[in-house]
Amino acid sequence: MDVIRDLPVPEDDAAPIASDSTLMRRVRDGELDQLAELFERHHRRLYQFFVRLIGDRGAAEDLVQEVFVRLIKYRHTWRSDAEFAPWLFALARNTGVDHFRARRRDGRRETALLPEPVEPGPHVVDRMEERERASLLRRALERLAPEKREVLLLARFGELRHDRIAAMIGISPGAVRVRLHRALKELRRVYGQMAEERAGRTRHEV
């Protein structure tokens, strides 16, 4: 028995986890199998971004797929010195813009968000209340003007700095800050109003 050979490998010797930039560089250079890991890391955040942007879960799933199709198509435009997430959400933002344009051409309206299903089990009342609040917030978000909703979502789900959002949508960083402030203020007002209306309906039903 070779004692040295049979010793367990310390965890510190495990291969380091590749960064998003490393994976994207490999994808850009033709290793398309690396796309699977990028999809796994980012598809949920993209999905939540699109759900809140357009209010349609089925379309949101399709748009996530479209973002990664575009990632492959435009992978040569990614620079190694650029951060991956802002570049990815620039693709997502453009994909969303194209979606709205297509729907306007077709004369269709965005569908309202449906409440999340409630899973059975303990503390179901608490979960129902939490999901109701989340549903109320989503509906309040829908009432914002598209440009305000977009800035909020890019800041929240894209985790983008004001200067990056500014470059993305073609306004100054100061204008982004103002738009974001106004959007948050309006969202709080709309949410509070809707919550009061809901409480009034509940009292009436009782």
Residue pairs with C-beta under 8 A, 6 or more apart in sequence:
18 26
18 34
18 37
20 38
20 41
20 42
20 84
20 85
21 80
21 82
21 83
21 84
23 34
23 37
23 38
23 84
24 38
24 75
24 78
24 84
24 87
25 78
25 80
26 34
27 34
27 35
27 38
27 71
27 72
27 75
28 75
28 76
28 78
32 72
35 68
35 71
35 72
38 68
38 71
38 84
39 68
42 85
42 88
43 64
43 68
45 157
46 63
46 64
46 67
46 88
46 89
46 92
46 157
47 60
47 61
47 64
48 157
49 89
49 92
49 153
49 157
49 158
50 59
50 60
50 63
50 64
50 92
50 96
51 57
51 60
51 113
51 138
52 138
52 141
52 149
52 153
52 157
53 60
53 96
53 149
53 150
53 153
54 60
54 63
54 96
54 99
54 100
54 110
55 110
55 111
55 112
55 113
55 138
55 142
56 110
56 111
57 113
57 114
59 99
63 92
63 95
63 96
63 99
66 95
67 88
67 91
67 92
67 95
70 91
70 94
70 95
71 88
71 91
74 91
78 84
78 87
85 158
85 159
85 160
86 158
86 160
86 164
86 168
89 154
89 157
89 158
89 160
89 168
90 168
92 158
93 150
93 154
93 168
93 169
96 150
100 146
103 109
103 110
110 142
112 139
112 142
113 135
113 138
113 139
113 142
115 131
115 132
115 135
116 131
116 134
116 135
118 124
118 127
118 128
118 131
119 127
136 191
136 194
136 195
136 198
137 191
139 194
140 187
140 190
140 191
140 194
141 149
141 152
141 187
142 149
143 190
144 152
144 183
144 186
144 187
144 190
147 169
147 179
148 179
148 182
148 183
148 186
149 183
150 169
151 165
151 169
151 176
151 179
151 180
151 183
152 180
152 183
152 184
152 187
154 160
154 165
154 168
154 169
155 162
155 165
155 180
158 165
160 168
162 173
162 176
162 177
162 180
163 173
163 176
165 173
165 176
166 172
166 173
166 175
166 176
169 176
171 179
